[in-house]
Amino acid sequence: MKKFRFGSLLLPCLALAGCGGDSSASLNAAQVPLDEGGLKAFIVPESQWANAGIQWQAAAAADLQTTLALPVSVDANLDRQAHVNTRTPGRIRQIHGQLGQHVETGDPLCQVESPELSGWVGAYRRALALRLSLQTTLRKETELLQRSVDLAASILEREKELADKAVTTRTRLLDAETAWKEAVLRRDRRILQLERELELQHIEVQSGAGRLLAYGIDPEKALTDEAFARGYYAIAAPASGVIVERHITLEEYVDPSQELFLIQGFNPAWVLAAANERDISKLRTDAEVRLFMDAFPDHVFQGKVTHLEHHLENLSRSLHVRIEVENQPIAAWSEDHPLRPGMFGRAEIVTGRFQADIAIPERALLFHQGKTFVYKHLGNRRFLRQEVQVGAGNSGLVAVESGLQAGEEVAVEGLFVLKSLELADEE
């Protein structure tokens, strides 16, 4: 039987009967009439009834889903990986991050001593000091030059007054006017020169600050923290997650080409499947998924399809399917992130929905010599083997295509007892 399962189930309440509802007198097999197929119903002896644990359930309509079953494996979520390296060559002086440790964004992982960084911090401080010095020079020289201009202007004004009274000569007036213009020219030229130098120095300061930011260092802290002046700086975690790889030891020399740590986030988990080419048309992004992992056989994980690969594998002619699952602790294992890369299991991907007129629990089915059958409950502790044809199903239910009518009851518990009694009756 080809089974389809996966996803949510919309099922009307099915009546679940207990095993202690019959009070009729004991019957024997000879008193039970034959059914239409020629099979004899058998009876469960009253002495065995109480401890047999037999339960039955009525066949009823149900909303079912068609599903595609695929083997899966858990893989690392590449969107939650962070490769950590140093931005400047240096020597490892301290190590804070350990394998298996959970870190948050900004947590220190290690400390590096870098002569190159020390040079850049010193250059930034010098650039900042020189800019401050130029600002001071510009302010003071502007004041001094303005005084020269004011003095030349006052002399010129006095010469004009004397010229109006015909007390001075025209030559003195022209000399005073020339001196004033030269003072203005000297002031403007010097201010322009200092402003140009200040602008260039401002660019140098911004460049130094940007260089420090590229190393992950706050320029303001570089001015006050002497550790930066000595070339010491902490490499921080760029993202939250678990340190799954560490590639450094104390006093080791490292450069930007080396990976120091690998931080992996485990939620959501990536689960990968491979669909055969003939099944591709059944798949859709955002389709619901039920996951059954080998490590947790009693737990069902819920997820959804988030990506269908854009090319097929040449050899297997299969399409990679990515499923995302919330990776939270479960009852079967209280550890964080129960889904770990490398785990295997199977997925049931919902590919469609339909209304089944008659559905029964899958656990009611038995198989013998290529046939599928159930034990139909006839009342008064009597049961009859009934061959059925079943179709698609999910969530523990299967659609019945023939062999049962709605409302007929089938055994769902105690099937081993019924099988044994049937065989004993035949003997």
Secondary structure, 3 states (H helix, E strand, C coil): CCCCCCCCCECCCCCEECCCCCCCCCCCHHHCCECCCCCECEECCHHHHHHHCCEEEECEEEEEEEEEEEEEEEECCHHHEEEECCCCCEEEEEECCCCCCEECCCCEEEEEECHHHHHHHHHHHHHHHHHHHHHHHHHHHHHHHHHHHHHHHHHHHHHHHHHHCCCCCHHHHHHHHHHHHHHHHHHHHHHHHHHHHHHHHHHHHHHHHHHHHHCCCCHHHHHHCHHHHCCEEEEECCCCEEEEEECCCCCCEECCCCCCEEEECCCCEEEEEEEEHHHHHHCCCCCEEEEEECCCCCCEEEEEEEEEEEEECCCCCEEEEEEEECCCCECCECCCCCCCCCCEEEEEEEEEEEEEEEEEEHHHCEEECCEEEEEEEEECCEEEEEECEEEEEECCEEEEEECCCCCCEEEEECHHHHHHHHHHHHC
